[in-house]
């Protein structure tokens, strides 16, 4: 079974969180635990690190703006990307994940 590009990008994100956050322009702050890392929200004017990002998936929860978005949703919102597919390609490019077009590839979003 062929692996989803979305899953491949999320796995690349989780493989090295600090490098991934830097590549995506997200500023980490002190705090967090084994599952979540405190960050400055990429979707609002958060300056205190009121947002947490899931280490395994890139899902964010912000206490300041009340957003709860997956990796591709927050990228879309923060950068004005048209849909999840375009967001996945943009995030993948920044994380060094090559996109190889395959037969029957489906768009999400």
N, C-alpha and C positions, 0 to 999 in steps of 0.2 A: 504494500500500500504506500502510495506517495505521501510524503510529509507536507503538510500545509505550510505555505510561506509565512502565514501569521504565526504559527507555532514555532517555526524556525527563528523568527525575529524575537519572539518572547523568550525563547531559550537563550539566545545570544545576549539579550538584555540581562537575564538572571545570572549568566555565567560569571560576570564581573560587574557587580552593581556600581561601584565607584567610577569605573571607567565608562560605563554606560551613561551614568548621570552626567558626567563631564561632557561626553560626546553629544548629549541631548540638551546641554545648556541648563541643567537643573542643579540648583545649589543645595547640597546636603547641609544639615545642621546637626549638632550633637543631639543624640537621643535615638531611641528606637529599641528594638529587640531582635530576636532571631527571625521574626517574620516581617517586620515593618521597619522602615528607616524614616526618620524625620527629615523633611525637606522644606524649602520655600516653594509654595504652590506655583506651578507654571501657568496657572489660569487666572490668577487674581493678583492683587497688590500686596499679598502676604510678605511681611518682612521679618516675622518672628519664627518662622518654621512651624506654622500651625497645620501643616499638611504632612501626611504619612504616605509612603509609597510601599507597596508590597514587593518584597525582595524577589519573589518568584515569578511575578506576573506583570509588574509595572502599574497595577491598579492604584489610583490615588483616592484618598479621603481627606478633604480639607475642612477643618473646623471653622475657618474664616468665611469661606464662600459657600460652604455646604455642598461642594461638588463631590461626587463619587463616580469616577470615570475609569474605564480601562485604559491601557497604554495607548491604543490608537485613538480612542475618543478624546483623551486630554491633549494628545498631539494635534488632532484636528482642531480642537477649540483654541488652543494656544497659538497655532500657526495658520489658521484659516485654510486648512487642507480640505479639498472637496468631499472626500469620503474615506472610509477606513482603508480601502485598498491603496489610495494615494498616501495616506498616513503610514501604512506598513512599508511601502517602498521608501519613503523619506526616512523613517526610523531605521530601516534595514541598511540603507546607504550610509547613514552616520555610524552605524555599528559594524560596518564592513561585511554585511551579509549580502552575498550576490543573489540577484534574482535571475532565475532561469525559467523562461516561459515554457510551459508544458501544455500538452493537449488537454482540453477540458478544464483549464484553470478557471475557477469561478471567482467572481468579485463579491466582496462582502461590503455591506454598508449602505 
